[in-house]
Amino acid sequence: MAADGSTVRRLYLSIYNWVAFIGWAQVLCYMTLALLDKGHEAVYAAIERPLLFTQTAAILEVLVFPSSLPLFIRENWRLRVVPYLFHHMIAQRKKALSKAKTT
């Protein structure tokens, strides 16, 4: 017997919520340890990967289930949001790469 859409959706959202919770807990743990051990200058370096993973998962959750967005954004939202996010991510990557080359 195949699972209906609501069961699959509920399972997906349950797994997503647990993964997001673990990701944010990891960010909090790494941030606290870095802050106590090395000071505030070392925090971003310590949490960069889990933070990017967790934030990307949050963006993907909105992309998969746009019904969580308000109605005025839901109308053609992919046409507005996705190009902006893509250009923003490319600009941030270029900025990070240029900093890495100069240091």
N, C-alpha and C positions, 0 to 999 in steps of 0.2 A: 504494500500500500504506500503510495507516494505521499510525502508530507505536503500539506497545503501551504500557500504563501505566508499566511500569518505565523505558522509554526516556524518556518524557515527564518522569517524576519525576526521573530522573538529570539530564536537561537543565536542568530547573527548579532543582534544587539546585546544579548547577554555576554557573549564572548568578547565583543568589542568593549563593553563597559569594564569587564575584568582586566583586559589587556591595558586599557587606558588607565585604570586605577593603579595597576602595577607599574606602568610607565611613569605616572606622576609621582608615585611613592618613591621610585628609584631616583627621579630628579630631585625630590626633596631630600632624600638621604645623601646623595652625592653632593648636593649644594651645602648641606649642613656640615658634612665632613670637610669639604674644601674650605669653607668659611672658618671653621675652627682650627684647621691645621695650617693653612697657608694665607688666609686673609681674603678680602673681597676681590682682589685682583685675579685670583685663581679660580673663581667660581665658574665663569662661563666655559673655560677650558675643561673643567671637570664634568659639566652637565651638557655639553654641546650635543653629543650623539643621542643620549636618551631624550633630550628635549626636542631635537629635530624629529626623531621617530614618533614621539607622542603628538607633537603638533601636526605632523603629516597624517597620522591616523585620524586626528580630529577633522582635518580638511577632507580626507577621503570619506569619512562618515557622512559629512554634509553632501558630498558629491553622489554618494550611493543612495541616500535617502533625503532628497530635497524637500520632502513633505514636512521636515522639521523646520524649514524656513518660513517666515511670514509670507502671506499670499502676495503682497506687492513685490516681493523679491522673487518669488517662485515663478512668475511669468517671465519666460525667456532668461532665467537667471544664469544658465550656463553661458549664454552669449555675452553676458556682461562680466561675470566673475572669473571664469576660466582664463580668458586672455589677460586680464589684469593680474591674476596670480602668476601666470606664466612669465609675463614681463617683469614682475616684481622679483620672482625667484631668480631669473637670469641676471637682473641688475645686482642683486645681493651676492650672487655667485661671482660676478665679475669684480665686485668690490672686495670680496674676501680673497680672491686669487691675486688681485693687485697688491693687497696688504702683505700676502705671503711672499711675494716676489721682492718687495722692498725691505722686508725684515730678515 
